[in-house]
Amino acid sequence: MRDLTYPAVIVTAKMLFKVLGQRFVITGAEHVPTSGGALMAFNHIGYVDFVYGGLAAQPSDRLVRFMAKREIFDHPVGGPVMRSFHHIEVDRADGIASYRNAVDFLRRGEVVGIFPEATISRSMEIKELKTGAARIAAEAGVPLIPVVMWGTQHIWTKDRPRDFSRGTTISLTVGAPLHPTGDDPVGDTAALRTQMQRLLAETIEAYPGGRPPGAWWLPASHGGGAPTPEEAERLDAEEKRARAKRRAEKARKRSS
């Protein structure tokens, strides 16, 4: 697959990261194969996760093709950029096309990135995972590699203002690959979540600066001030209802 813009943008982004004084801690990168297809499953704690997630594959000299929602591809600026990177469009109303595209990419030896939580985790914990990651990896016959990001929530996440101040540390922890067979997608997904939960706990424990009590960016289970998973679920439901109401209002105005 020919890439003209992706490598150049990575170089530019790394320069910007340096200007912002950002520090990176990448562990377990040896689990990303230097050739052949692989599906990397990332946790989701911020709007910029796809910007930083691909760095976990850089030591293996791989480019990650992220699966991302259609709305990003519909953006007049973001859309052309995403297509030039050969990322994969996901239509939540009809996911079969993106599923097939991901399997095709993987069978051609690409590395694909997926966020199996589907939405940003307000609790900063690992949410319940969709089974798509396990099913895609099994059908393509590739390893499923869990990856945990930490620190991106400082930059831009739900319910918080953006913060591009200097000195943020971004941690990326890559776990040992899983090998789903397709016989038990639910069990494979549970195994993936268990491994991601373990990686998250290890990453939080090792994160520079410790775990300040009550910090908004830290899970409640670690003494932080982030919403509990139950509170986060309630906030997600409220957001979903508000979004549906706005869509209905727009539809009503167009029809009137």
Secondary structure as the mmCIF struct_conf table of DSSP 4:
data_model
#
loop_
_struct_conf.conf_type_id
_struct_conf.id
_struct_conf.beg_label_comp_id
_struct_conf.beg_label_asym_id
_struct_conf.beg_label_seq_id
_struct_conf.end_label_comp_id
_struct_conf.end_label_asym_id
_struct_conf.end_label_seq_id
BEND BEND1 LEU A 4 THR A 5
HELX_RH_AL_P HELX_RH_AL_P1 TYR A 6 VAL A 19
TURN_TY1_P TURN_TY1_P1 LEU A 20 GLY A 21
STRN STRN1 ARG A 23 THR A 27
HELX_RH_3T_P HELX_RH_3T_P1 ALA A 29 HIS A 31
BEND BEND2 VAL A 32 VAL A 32
BEND BEND3 THR A 34 GLY A 36
STRN STRN2 ALA A 38 PHE A 42
BEND BEND4 GLY A 46 GLY A 46
TURN_TY1_P TURN_TY1_P2 TYR A 47 VAL A 48
HELX_RH_AL_P HELX_RH_AL_P2 ASP A 49 GLY A 53
HELX_RH_3T_P HELX_RH_3T_P2 GLY A 54 SER A 60
TURN_TY1_P TURN_TY1_P3 ASP A 61 ASP A 61
STRN STRN3 VAL A 64 LYS A 69
HELX_RH_AL_P HELX_RH_AL_P3 ARG A 70 ASP A 74
BEND BEND5 HIS A 75 HIS A 75
TURN_TY1_P TURN_TY1_P4 PRO A 76 VAL A 77
HELX_RH_AL_P HELX_RH_AL_P4 GLY A 78 SER A 84
TURN_TY1_P TURN_TY1_P5 PHE A 85 HIS A 86
STRN STRN4 ILE A 88 VAL A 90
TURN_TY1_P TURN_TY1_P6 ARG A 92 ALA A 93
TURN_TY1_P TURN_TY1_P7 GLY A 95 GLY A 95
HELX_RH_AL_P HELX_RH_AL_P5 ILE A 96 ARG A 107
TURN_TY1_P TURN_TY1_P8 ARG A 108 GLY A 109
STRN STRN5 VAL A 111 ILE A 114
TURN_TY1_P TURN_TY1_P9 PRO A 116 GLU A 117
BEND BEND6 THR A 119 THR A 119
TURN_TY1_P TURN_TY1_P10 ARG A 122 SER A 123
BEND BEND7 MET A 124 GLU A 125
HELX_LH_PP_P HELX_LH_PP_P1 GLU A 128 LYS A 130
TURN_TY1_P TURN_TY1_P11 THR A 131 THR A 131
HELX_RH_AL_P HELX_RH_AL_P6 GLY A 132 ALA A 140
TURN_TY1_P TURN_TY1_P12 GLY A 141 GLY A 141
STRN STRN6 LEU A 144 TRP A 150
BEND BEND8 GLY A 151 GLY A 151
HELX_RH_3T_P HELX_RH_3T_P3 THR A 152 HIS A 154
TURN_TY1_P TURN_TY1_P13 ILE A 155 ILE A 155
BEND BEND9 TRP A 156 TRP A 156
TURN_TY1_P TURN_TY1_P14 LYS A 158 ASP A 159
BEND BEND10 ARG A 160 ARG A 160
TURN_TY1_P TURN_TY1_P15 ARG A 166 GLY A 167
STRN STRN7 THR A 169 VAL A 174
HELX_LH_PP_P HELX_LH_PP_P2 GLY A 175 PRO A 177
STRN STRN8 LEU A 178 LEU A 178
BEND BEND11 GLY A 182 ASP A 183
HELX_RH_AL_P HELX_RH_AL_P7 PRO A 185 ALA A 206
BEND BEND12 TYR A 207 TYR A 207
TURN_TY1_P TURN_TY1_P16 PRO A 208 GLY A 209
TURN_TY1_P TURN_TY1_P17 PRO A 213 GLY A 214
TURN_TY1_P TURN_TY1_P18 TRP A 216 TRP A 217
BEND BEND13 LEU A 218 LEU A 218
HELX_RH_3T_P HELX_RH_3T_P4 ALA A 220 HIS A 222
TURN_TY1_P TURN_TY1_P19 GLY A 223 GLY A 223
BEND BEND14 ALA A 226 ALA A 226
HELX_LH_PP_P HELX_LH_PP_P3 PRO A 227 THR A 228
HELX_RH_AL_P HELX_RH_AL_P8 PRO A 229 SER A 255
#
